[in-house]
Amino acid sequence: MENKGILIVVSGFSGAGKGTIMRALLDKYEETYALSVSATTRDPRPGEVEGREYFFRTVEEFEKMIAKEDLIEYAKYVDNYYGTPRTYVEEQLERGRDVILEIEIQGALKVKEKFPETLLLFVTPPSAAELKRRLEGRGTETPEVIASRMKRAREEAEYMDRYDYLIINDDLNECVEEMHQIIQGEHRRSYRNNAFMEHMKEDLKGE
């Protein structure tokens, strides 16, 4: 039977720990999941590698990708473009791997529109105070940037109910295991198994 992968979109507040969860999930279940690498026009942060964290592109290069429809979705966020290259995602799904996109809400809802079977997961810390503590703990952002991220979190919170599942990131290992179980459970959803159900109906007629 065909075993196509599921497209999963993970969003969450800046500072919620999405990146940490994704890395831990891929380390633990590397054969199961493929993390889609986004293209962006923002500058690399220290330690970021081309093709690993992002594909870093100029605005001109990115706009060519838009024109050629090489992106599943794209959005402008804090003066920079972010987008998901189409080819890689489609290849991985066909191979039966679950593809995870880590993108913000605007992009997530666009993906869901184009691909209604997409599984949407939203990562949040247990409280607003904890979110602020994590942002401050990074030590890389100014108080003004932290304030703007908290303001954005208040706006993003309005969309939490558009997601299929909330993942509360309190304990990392528990969080990773919960996310894995949710995704694997999705594979058993009846609407994702139409081919199997038709095969089973035919099979039963012969018994």
C-alpha positions as a LaTeX table, in Angstrom:
\begin{tabular}{lrrr}
\hline
Residue & $x$ (\AA) & $y$ (\AA) & $z$ (\AA) \\
\hline
Met1 & 0.00 & 0.00 & 0.00 \\
Glu2 & 1.18 & 3.52 & $-0.69$ \\
Asn3 & 2.58 & 5.23 & 2.36 \\
Lys4 & 2.79 & 8.92 & 1.60 \\
Gly5 & 4.25 & 11.27 & 4.16 \\
Ile6 & 2.26 & 13.89 & 6.03 \\
Leu7 & 2.99 & 17.60 & 5.72 \\
Ile8 & 3.29 & 19.11 & 9.20 \\
Val9 & 3.51 & 22.81 & 9.95 \\
Val10 & 4.92 & 23.89 & 13.32 \\
Ser11 & 4.41 & 27.48 & 14.45 \\
Gly12 & 4.70 & 29.18 & 17.78 \\
Phe13 & 5.78 & 32.28 & 19.60 \\
Ser14 & 9.35 & 33.50 & 19.14 \\
Gly15 & 11.13 & 32.02 & 22.16 \\
Ala16 & 8.75 & 29.07 & 22.55 \\
Gly17 & 11.53 & 26.61 & 21.68 \\
Lys18 & 10.37 & 25.44 & 18.24 \\
Gly19 & 13.89 & 25.08 & 16.88 \\
Thr20 & 15.09 & 23.08 & 19.90 \\
Ile21 & 12.11 & 20.71 & 19.67 \\
Met22 & 12.61 & 20.22 & 15.91 \\
Arg23 & 16.30 & 19.37 & 16.34 \\
Ala24 & 15.55 & 16.91 & 19.16 \\
Leu25 & 12.72 & 15.27 & 17.17 \\
Leu26 & 14.94 & 14.85 & 14.10 \\
Asp27 & 17.83 & 13.50 & 16.18 \\
Lys28 & 15.57 & 10.90 & 17.78 \\
Tyr29 & 13.58 & 9.89 & 14.69 \\
Glu30 & 15.83 & 10.85 & 11.79 \\
Glu31 & 14.47 & 8.15 & 9.46 \\
Thr32 & 10.87 & 9.29 & 9.97 \\
Tyr33 & 11.03 & 13.04 & 9.52 \\
Ala34 & 12.50 & 15.56 & 7.11 \\
Leu35 & 12.77 & 19.18 & 8.15 \\
Ser36 & 12.09 & 21.52 & 5.27 \\
Val37 & 14.67 & 24.29 & 5.08 \\
Ser38 & 13.15 & 27.71 & 4.40 \\
Ala39 & 14.59 & 30.40 & 2.14 \\
Thr40 & 14.99 & 33.86 & 3.66 \\
Thr41 & 16.37 & 37.30 & 2.82 \\
Arg42 & 17.49 & 37.98 & 6.39 \\
Asp43 & 21.19 & 37.94 & 7.30 \\
Pro44 & 22.62 & 34.74 & 8.86 \\
Arg45 & 22.97 & 34.74 & 12.64 \\
Pro46 & 26.29 & 33.58 & 14.15 \\
Gly47 & 26.67 & 29.82 & 13.68 \\
Glu48 & 23.97 & 29.50 & 11.01 \\
Val49 & 24.96 & 27.55 & 7.92 \\
Glu50 & 23.63 & 27.97 & 4.35 \\
Gly51 & 21.30 & 25.08 & 3.54 \\
Arg52 & 21.04 & 23.89 & 7.15 \\
Glu53 & 19.14 & 26.61 & 9.05 \\
Tyr54 & 18.07 & 28.52 & 5.91 \\
Phe55 & 18.81 & 29.11 & 2.27 \\
Phe56 & 20.01 & 32.71 & 2.43 \\
Arg57 & 18.94 & 34.66 & $-0.66$ \\
Thr58 & 18.98 & 38.26 & $-1.83$ \\
Val59 & 15.66 & 40.06 & $-2.25$ \\
Glu60 & 16.10 & 39.86 & $-6.03$ \\
Glu61 & 16.74 & 36.08 & $-5.92$ \\
Phe62 & 13.77 & 35.55 & $-3.64$ \\
Glu63 & 11.43 & 37.56 & $-5.86$ \\
Lys64 & 12.49 & 35.41 & $-8.83$ \\
Met65 & 11.49 & 32.31 & $-6.82$ \\
Ile66 & 8.09 & 33.90 & $-6.17$ \\
Ala67 & 7.63 & 34.71 & $-9.87$ \\
Lys68 & 8.51 & 31.14 & $-10.91$ \\
Glu69 & 6.15 & 29.67 & $-8.25$ \\
Asp70 & 9.07 & 27.77 & $-6.71$ \\
Leu71 & 7.66 & 28.33 & $-3.21$ \\
Ile72 & 4.79 & 26.56 & $-1.44$ \\
Glu73 & 4.26 & 29.70 & 0.63 \\
Tyr74 & 6.10 & 32.87 & 1.49 \\
Ala75 & 5.57 & 35.82 & 3.77 \\
Lys76 & 7.24 & 39.05 & 4.77 \\
Tyr77 & 8.04 & 39.19 & 8.46 \\
Val78 & 9.90 & 42.10 & 10.11 \\
Asp79 & 11.15 & 43.43 & 6.72 \\
Asn80 & 12.43 & 40.08 & 5.47 \\
Tyr81 & 10.99 & 37.44 & 3.18 \\
Tyr82 & 10.64 & 33.82 & 4.33 \\
Gly83 & 9.40 & 30.99 & 2.12 \\
Thr84 & 9.24 & 27.23 & 1.64 \\
Pro85 & 10.87 & 25.74 & $-1.50$ \\
Arg86 & 8.39 & 23.41 & $-3.22$ \\
Thr87 & 10.55 & 20.70 & $-4.83$ \\
Tyr88 & 12.22 & 19.37 & $-1.70$ \\
Val89 & 8.92 & 19.07 & 0.19 \\
Glu90 & 7.14 & 17.19 & $-2.61$ \\
Glu91 & 10.05 & 14.76 & $-3.10$ \\
Gln92 & 10.21 & 13.86 & 0.60 \\
Leu93 & 6.43 & 13.31 & 0.89 \\
Glu94 & 6.49 & 10.97 & $-2.09$ \\
Arg95 & 9.25 & 8.97 & $-0.40$ \\
Gly96 & 6.99 & 8.46 & 2.60 \\
Arg97 & 8.75 & 10.80 & 4.99 \\
Asp98 & 6.80 & 13.23 & 7.12 \\
Val99 & 7.94 & 16.74 & 6.25 \\
Ile100 & 7.99 & 19.40 & 8.95 \\
Leu101 & 7.84 & 23.08 & 8.07 \\
Glu102 & 8.70 & 25.49 & 10.86 \\
Ile103 & 6.97 & 28.69 & 9.74 \\
Glu104 & 4.95 & 31.54 & 11.18 \\
Ile105 & 1.16 & 31.73 & 11.24 \\
Gln106 & 0.60 & 33.70 & 8.04 \\
Gly107 & 2.52 & 31.08 & 6.05 \\
Ala108 & 1.00 & 28.15 & 7.96 \\
Leu109 & $-2.55$ & 29.16 & 7.07 \\
Lys110 & $-1.57$ & 29.60 & 3.41 \\
Val111 & $-0.14$ & 26.05 & 3.36 \\
Lys112 & $-3.35$ & 24.70 & 4.93 \\
Glu113 & $-5.39$ & 26.44 & 2.21 \\
Lys114 & $-3.31$ & 24.86 & $-0.57$ \\
Phe115 & $-2.91$ & 21.48 & 1.16 \\
Pro116 & $-5.98$ & 20.88 & 3.38 \\
Glu117 & $-4.53$ & 17.65 & 4.80 \\
Thr118 & $-1.66$ & 19.55 & 6.42 \\
Leu119 & $-1.33$ & 18.96 & 10.18 \\
Leu120 & $-0.93$ & 22.24 & 12.07 \\
Leu121 & 0.90 & 22.21 & 15.44 \\
Phe122 & 1.37 & 25.30 & 17.64 \\
Val123 & 4.17 & 25.42 & 20.22 \\
Thr124 & 3.73 & 27.56 & 23.32 \\
Pro125 & 5.50 & 27.86 & 26.67 \\
Pro126 & 3.34 & 27.20 & 29.75 \\
Ser127 & 2.89 & 30.93 & 30.50 \\
Ala128 & 3.54 & 34.46 & 29.23 \\
Ala129 & 6.05 & 35.01 & 32.06 \\
Glu130 & 8.02 & 31.95 & 30.93 \\
Leu131 & 7.98 & 33.21 & 27.33 \\
Lys132 & 9.47 & 36.53 & 28.43 \\
Arg133 & 12.05 & 34.75 & 30.60 \\
Arg134 & 13.20 & 32.63 & 27.63 \\
Leu135 & 13.49 & 35.65 & 25.34 \\
Glu136 & 15.57 & 37.48 & 27.95 \\
Gly137 & 17.64 & 34.34 & 28.55 \\
Arg138 & 18.85 & 34.29 & 24.95 \\
Gly139 & 20.97 & 37.32 & 25.72 \\
Thr140 & 20.95 & 38.33 & 22.06 \\
Glu141 & 17.98 & 40.69 & 21.93 \\
Thr142 & 17.59 & 44.27 & 23.16 \\
Pro143 & 14.71 & 45.18 & 25.52 \\
Glu144 & 13.01 & 46.89 & 22.54 \\
Val145 & 13.18 & 43.71 & 20.46 \\
Ile146 & 11.86 & 41.62 & 23.37 \\
Ala147 & 8.97 & 44.07 & 23.82 \\
Ser148 & 8.14 & 43.85 & 20.10 \\
Arg149 & 8.26 & 40.02 & 20.22 \\
Met150 & 5.90 & 39.99 & 23.22 \\
Lys151 & 3.54 & 42.35 & 21.36 \\
Arg152 & 3.66 & 40.03 & 18.34 \\
Ala153 & 2.96 & 37.05 & 20.61 \\
Arg154 & $-0.22$ & 38.76 & 21.82 \\
Glu155 & $-1.32$ & 39.12 & 18.17 \\
Glu156 & $-0.33$ & 35.53 & 17.31 \\
Ala157 & $-2.25$ & 34.13 & 20.29 \\
Glu158 & $-5.46$ & 35.08 & 18.48 \\
Tyr159 & $-4.73$ & 32.34 & 15.91 \\
Met160 & $-3.97$ & 29.44 & 18.26 \\
Asp161 & $-7.44$ & 27.96 & 17.75 \\
Arg162 & $-6.77$ & 27.60 & 13.99 \\
Tyr163 & $-4.23$ & 24.85 & 14.74 \\
Asp164 & $-5.02$ & 21.14 & 15.11 \\
Tyr165 & $-2.95$ & 20.65 & 18.28 \\
Leu166 & $-1.29$ & 22.80 & 20.93 \\
Ile167 & 2.09 & 21.58 & 22.14 \\
Ile168 & 2.99 & 23.05 & 25.55 \\
Asn169 & 6.78 & 23.13 & 25.75 \\
Asp170 & 7.56 & 22.65 & 29.42 \\
Asp171 & 9.77 & 19.53 & 29.48 \\
Leu172 & 11.70 & 19.06 & 26.22 \\
Asn173 & 11.78 & 15.24 & 26.15 \\
Glu174 & 8.07 & 14.94 & 26.96 \\
Cys175 & 7.29 & 17.57 & 24.35 \\
Val176 & 9.25 & 15.73 & 21.63 \\
Glu177 & 7.56 & 12.42 & 22.45 \\
Glu178 & 4.11 & 14.05 & 22.48 \\
Met179 & 4.71 & 15.61 & 19.07 \\
His180 & 5.90 & 12.26 & 17.66 \\
Gln181 & 2.82 & 10.43 & 19.01 \\
Ile182 & 0.45 & 13.07 & 17.59 \\
Ile183 & 2.02 & 12.81 & 14.12 \\
Gln184 & 2.07 & 9.01 & 14.12 \\
Gly185 & $-1.57$ & 8.96 & 15.27 \\
Glu186 & $-2.45$ & 11.16 & 12.28 \\
His187 & $-1.28$ & 8.39 & 9.94 \\
Arg188 & $-4.16$ & 6.26 & 11.24 \\
Arg189 & $-6.83$ & 8.92 & 10.56 \\
Ser190 & $-9.38$ & 7.33 & 8.26 \\
Tyr191 & $-9.34$ & 10.11 & 5.64 \\
Arg192 & $-5.59$ & 9.57 & 5.17 \\
Asn193 & $-6.20$ & 5.88 & 4.42 \\
Asn194 & $-8.75$ & 5.90 & 1.61 \\
Ala195 & $-6.71$ & 3.52 & $-0.55$ \\
Phe196 & $-6.40$ & 1.01 & 2.29 \\
Met197 & $-10.13$ & 1.22 & 3.09 \\
Glu198 & $-11.11$ & 0.61 & $-0.54$ \\
His199 & $-8.71$ & $-2.34$ & $-0.70$ \\
Met200 & $-10.16$ & $-3.78$ & 2.52 \\
Lys201 & $-13.75$ & $-3.47$ & 1.26 \\
Glu202 & $-12.83$ & $-5.32$ & $-1.93$ \\
Asp203 & $-10.93$ & $-7.93$ & 0.06 \\
Leu204 & $-13.92$ & $-8.60$ & 2.30 \\
Lys205 & $-16.18$ & $-9.20$ & $-0.69$ \\
Gly206 & $-14.02$ & $-12.17$ & $-1.62$ \\
Glu207 & $-14.25$ & $-13.83$ & 1.79 \\
\hline
\end{tabular}
